[in-house]
Amino acid sequence: MRAEHSRASQPVGQAPGVAPTPTWAGDTPDDRPGQAARAVAEEYSGTADRPLGGYLTLLGGYAVSVSAVAVGARVLRRPLPRPGPWDVLLQAGAVHRLARLAAKDAVTSPLRAPFTRYQGPAGPSEVNEEPRGTGARRAIGELVSCPFCTTLWVATGLTAGQVLAPDLTRVVSATLTAITVADLLQFLRVRLE
């Protein structure tokens, strides 16, 4: 009877007398990387809701997008632009305006609505929103409601446009920069009145 008991306590498929393979708190050996990632996320975030997995998804999407543009430029044999100081100023004005339009404008709020919650007005034609949900939904909400966060994506998109469709991108950038300057003049006029 003792022999049967010792055999029954031995894990299935393990030879008698061999030490069992250690596992983490009842997890299967295949779940160790996931468990380690969750532990790192918990140690990093503490009690805050930080969607690290969602951030990784966004970083992966960004890397794939940049790689696709690089491959497309290579296949189409497009030369890299050599921007001068005026090009940089034009691009800066365009990035600023497009990032504000994407992240704060009331008209674009339906595009952000699946990922954000309306908090109230933020100024002329702008709204305050907060991210909602968890995971990737929250990470996207943080991205699309923050003009500082969207600038990298907008700048990358306009740079890709300069490589793949330089004339059209220059016209779009000039238009957006003109709007930026016009907005500044509107604010200055209101302040002087």
Residue pairs with C-beta under 8 A, 6 or more apart in sequence:
6 16
7 16
10 16
11 20
14 20
21 29
23 29
23 32
24 31
24 32
24 35
25 35
27 35
37 53
40 52
41 50
41 52
41 53
44 50
44 52
45 52
49 134
49 138
51 134
51 135
51 136
51 138
51 139
51 142
53 135
53 136
53 139
54 135
54 136
54 137
54 138
54 139
54 140
55 139
57 136
57 139
58 136
58 139
58 140
58 143
62 152
62 153
62 156
65 156
66 156
66 160
69 160
69 163
69 164
72 78
72 164
73 80
73 163
73 164
76 164
78 163
78 164
80 163
81 87
81 162
81 163
81 166
83 91
83 162
89 177
90 170
90 173
90 174
90 177
91 155
91 158
91 159
91 162
91 173
92 177
93 173
93 176
93 177
93 178
93 180
93 181
94 158
94 172
94 173
94 174
94 175
94 176
94 177
94 180
95 151
95 154
95 155
95 158
96 151
96 180
97 176
97 177
97 179
97 180
97 183
98 154
98 158
98 176
99 147
99 148
99 150
99 151
99 154
100 126
100 147
101 107
101 108
102 108
102 111
102 144
102 147
102 150
102 154
103 112
103 144
103 145
103 146
103 147
103 149
103 150
104 122
104 126
104 127
104 145
104 147
105 125
105 126
105 127
106 125
106 126
106 127
107 125
109 116
109 118
109 127
109 129
111 144
112 129
112 141
112 144
112 145
114 137
115 131
115 132
115 133
115 137
115 138
115 140
115 141
115 144
115 145
116 129
116 130
116 131
116 132
116 141
116 144
116 145
117 129
117 130
117 131
117 132
118 127
118 128
118 129
119 127
119 128
119 129
119 130
120 127
120 128
121 127
121 128
122 128
124 186
129 141
129 145
130 141
130 145
131 138
131 139
131 140
131 141
131 142
131 145
132 138
132 141
133 141
142 149
143 149
143 150
143 153
144 150
158 169
158 172
158 173
161 168
161 169
161 172
162 169
162 170
